[in-house]
Structures are given as structure tokens and as C-alpha cells.
Amino acid sequence: MTNRRPNVGVVMDPIESITPHKDTTLAMMLEIQNRDWALSYLTLEDIFLQDGRAMGRWRPLTVRDQDQDYFDLGEPQEGPLSSLDCLLMRKDPPFDMEYIYATYILERAADEGLRVVNRPASLRDVSEKVYTAWFPECCPPTVIARDGDRLRGFIRDQGHAVLKPLDGMGGRDIFVVRDGDPNTSVILEHLTASGARFALAQRYLPEIRDGDRRILLVNGKATGPALARLPRAGESRGNIAAGGTVQGSELRERDHWLIERIGPVMRDKGLMFVGLDVIGDYVTEINVTSPTCVRELDHIYGSNISAQLMDELAELEGW
């Protein structure tokens, strides 16, 4: 163990744009501050490559657990990102080329010894909707394709399906269709850009009425109960951003089975903080870029999930 005060950087969206009482990244930063670790703030504009080195411009950050006047920033400092002790990558999707370029910069910092959470190369490898294909026994029947006829055939075979883009978040552009729905063709044209983009189709799971359940993992292990996100009346999406309500949900035997299969793979890939989305008995997405729901779970159960993550970091780094 070292007596030196660690400096933890956080790459995120502009801090003034967050909703404090719901923001998981703020919960993490409050825990960092509570431990008297130094806290530094960066956005994508603050990281860059120079002659092959990952560099950054960060500012000391002080945060408060309130909805107004919740942060103060100090004077900027510039240098190699590896001069920080750890870096949390908490930039929200979209997972576009700008995000990918950022992971290359952060990977260079990791090559120089900086622990980046989550591991940059794995952020690229583990596409949140596609990586379920590595665990077919854990997931509902799924097809990812550009070909509208193939997707239409899947809908016909299943009778009832969910269609969505591969790069969405917060319930955006999610459609539920039945075989014979007259809107199917226009939905497929929209999602695939008339065959120019891949889209995902999954068997519709009626258990969505009981919620889309988020299970958070820290270093491959569940942090505690799940958060069930319940669709509002007349809605098929449980996403909080789409108006869903939330309630706590104890882990079931099937949940533990899913975690046993997926958790160790996440740990081995350096994905220390992961959110599994579960409907009924099946995982529908593996969230690795910027998983949320910490604030809601902490409020319901009186937990401190951020402390679990920081305990793991402290043990790994010897702080």
C-alpha cells in the first residue's frame, strides 16, 4: 500500500450537461472525493496524441451532491495521461468514430501503464448489442443483418419481434412489430438505411411487462439486486429515458447463472464496470461504455455501488 494520494481522472460529457441526482458518473466522483483522492475532469476535447504519446489537459474538480451549483473546476494542467493514477472513461454514447478514436488515444495511455476503466481495446471489441452473440445460450433468438428480407423472415418465424439500431441508447429507434405489420417495410428501410446499415432483430419477450432489469457488475461480480425499469402504460420500452419507472428486483437463480457465464469474460477483458440488461430469462444487451442506474439502486437499497468499484480499484492499484 502507498501513502501517496492517487489522482483519478474522469473523461465524460460536459459536466454542466448532467442531471446530478440521476448521474452515475457523479456518484463515482463523489466517492472518489470522499476517499480524499484527487479528482480530475476531462472531456474528449482534452485528450490528444502527440508524437505517439497520449496527452491530456485536466482540471481539478470538486463536486457536491446537489442539483444546483454542484461542481467547481480549478486551473488546468497539461501532461501525459499516464501521469494520472487511473482514468475512468465515462463518455456516453453514441458509439461513433469519434468515440473509437478516443479509445485509441486512451489505449496508448494504457500502454504506458495507466489503468483505464473500462479497458479501451475492450470498449471497441464489446459492442453492447452485438457482443451478446458470444453468449447465445444466454440470449433470445437474434439476427443482425442489413438484408431487409432476412430480417422480415425472422419476424415471420418469430411472430413478434423487437427491431433496433446497433448504435442507439435510451430506447431510441426501438420498434416492436408482429408478423404482417403493414409498417414493417418502412421500419426496416429506416433502421437499415435501405440496406446500408446493420440492424438487430430479437424475439419479443412478453416478460418486458415485468421490466427490463439492469444488473450491474464490478469486476465480473454482481453489485447486488437489479433495477427493474418498467414501461409506462402503452409503451414497450422500459428505458428511464423513455419514461419508464423503476423498482428494485432481487436476483433470481437464472440471473446468477447468466452472471457466472458473462461476468468472468468481462473481468478478463478489463471491463470493470458493466451493466447487463435482462428481460425474463435472457440478456438482451451488455452495456460497457457508460453503464448507469447506480443512483437509483443506491436510493432504493441504501447501497454504495461506487464504493464497490473504488474498493476494487484500490486493491488492484495498492492504494
Long-range contacts (C-beta under 8 A, 24 or more apart in sequence): 1-318, 1-319, 2-318, 2-319, 5-36, 5-37, 5-38, 6-37, 6-38, 6-85, 6-86, 6-317, 6-319, 7-37, 7-38, 7-39, 7-40, 7-84, 7-85, 8-32, 8-37, 8-38, 8-39, 8-40, 8-84, 8-85, 8-86, 8-87, 8-88, 8-313, 9-40, 9-41, 9-42, 9-56, 9-58, 9-81, 9-84, 9-86, 9-87, 9-88, 10-39, 10-40, 10-41, 10-42, 10-61, 10-87, 10-88, 10-90, 11-42, 11-43, 11-44, 11-46, 11-47, 11-87, 11-88, 11-89, 11-90, 11-91, 11-102, 11-106, 12-41, 12-42, 12-43, 12-88, 12-90, 12-91, 12-92, 13-43, 13-91, 13-92, 14-43, 15-41, 15-61, 15-71, 16-71, 19-67, 20-65, 20-66, 20-67, 20-70, 21-67, 21-295, 22-240, 22-292, 22-295, 22-296, 23-292, 23-295, 24-90, 24-290, 24-291, 24-292, 24-293, 24-294, 24-295, 25-88, 25-90, 25-290, 26-63, 26-65, 26-70, 26-295, 27-294, 27-295, 27-298, 27-305, 27-306, 28-88, 28-90, 28-294, 28-306, 28-309, 28-310, 29-61, 29-63, 30-63, 30-65, 30-306, 31-304, 31-306, 31-307, 31-309, 31-310, 32-310, 33-62, 33-63, 35-310, 35-314, 37-319, 39-63, 40-77, 40-84, 41-73, 43-91, 44-91, 44-98, 44-102, 47-81, 47-102, 47-105, 47-106, 48-105, 49-104, 49-105, 49-108, 52-108, 53-80, 53-108, 53-112, 54-80, 54-81, 54-82, 54-105, 54-106, 54-107, 54-108, 54-109, 54-112, 54-114, 55-79, 55-80, 55-81, 56-80, 56-81, 56-84, 56-109, 58-84, 80-109, 80-112, 81-105, 81-106, 81-109, 81-112, 81-114, 82-109, 82-112, 82-113, 82-114, 84-114, 85-114, 85-115, 85-317, 85-319, 86-114, 86-115, 86-116, 86-117, 86-313, 86-317, 87-114, 87-115, 87-116, 87-117, 88-116, 88-117, 89-116, 89-117, 89-118, 89-120, 89-123, 89-289, 89-290, 90-290, 91-289, 91-290, 92-169, 92-289, 92-290, 93-167, 93-168, 93-169, 93-289, 93-290, 94-167, 94-168, 94-169, 95-127, 95-128, 95-167, 95-289, 96-167, 99-123, 99-289, 100-124, 115-313, 115-316, 115-317, 117-270, 117-272, 117-273, 117-309, 117-313, 118-270, 118-271, 118-272, 118-273, 118-274, 118-288, 118-289, 119-269, 119-270, 119-271, 121-270, 122-269, 122-270, 122-271, 122-288, 123-271, 123-288, 123-289, 125-269, 126-266, 126-269, 126-271, 126-286, 126-288, 127-166, 128-285, 128-286, 128-287, 128-288, 128-289, 129-164, 129-166, 129-200, 129-285, 130-166, 130-200, 131-286, 132-283, 132-284, 132-285, 132-286, 134-265, 135-261, 135-262, 135-283, 137-261, 138-258, 138-261, 138-262, 138-282, 138-283, 139-202, 139-282, 139-283, 139-284, 140-202, 140-203, 140-205, 140-279, 140-282, 140-284, 141-202, 141-203, 142-200, 142-201, 142-202, 142-203, 143-200, 143-201, 144-198, 144-199, 144-200, 144-201, 145-198, 145-199, 145-201, 146-192, 146-195, 146-196, 146-197, 146-198, 146-199, 147-195, 148-185, 148-188, 148-189, 148-192, 148-195, 151-188, 151-192, 151-199, 151-201, 152-184, 152-185, 152-188, 154-201, 155-179, 155-181, 155-184, 155-201, 158-203, 158-204, 160-203, 160-204, 161-201, 161-202, 161-203, 161-204, 162-201, 162-202, 162-203, 162-204, 162-205, 162-236, 163-187, 163-188, 163-191, 163-199, 163-200, 163-201, 164-191, 164-199, 164-200, 165-191, 165-197, 165-199, 165-200, 166-197, 166-198, 166-199, 166-200, 169-241, 170-239, 170-240, 170-241, 170-242, 171-237, 171-239, 171-241, 171-242, 174-236, 174-237, 176-204, 176-236, 202-284, 205-279, 205-280, 205-282, 205-284, 206-280, 207-279, 207-280, 207-281, 208-236, 208-238, 208-279, 208-280, 210-280, 211-238, 211-244, 211-247, 211-249, 211-279, 212-237, 212-238, 212-239, 212-244, 212-277, 212-278, 212-279, 212-284, 213-249, 213-255, 213-277, 213-278, 213-279, 214-275, 214-276, 214-277, 214-278, 214-287, 214-291, 214-292, 214-293, 215-251, 215-255, 215-258, 215-259, 215-275, 215-276, 215-278, 216-273, 216-274, 216-275, 216-276, 216-291, 216-293, 216-294, 216-297, 216-305, 217-259, 217-262, 217-263, 217-266, 217-273, 217-274, 217-275, 217-276, 218-272, 218-273, 218-305, 218-308, 218-309, 218-312, 219-267, 219-272, 219-312, 220-259, 220-263, 220-264, 220-265, 220-266, 220-267, 220-268, 221-259, 221-263, 222-251, 222-255, 222-256, 222-259, 222-263, 223-297, 223-303, 223-305, 223-308, 224-297, 224-301, 224-303, 224-305, 225-249, 225-250, 225-251, 225-297, 225-300, 225-301, 226-250, 226-251, 226-255, 226-278, 227-293, 227-296, 227-297, 227-300, 240-292, 240-293, 240-296, 246-293, 246-296, 246-300, 247-300, 248-297, 248-300, 248-301, 254-281, 258-283, 262-286, 272-309, 272-312, 272-313, 273-309
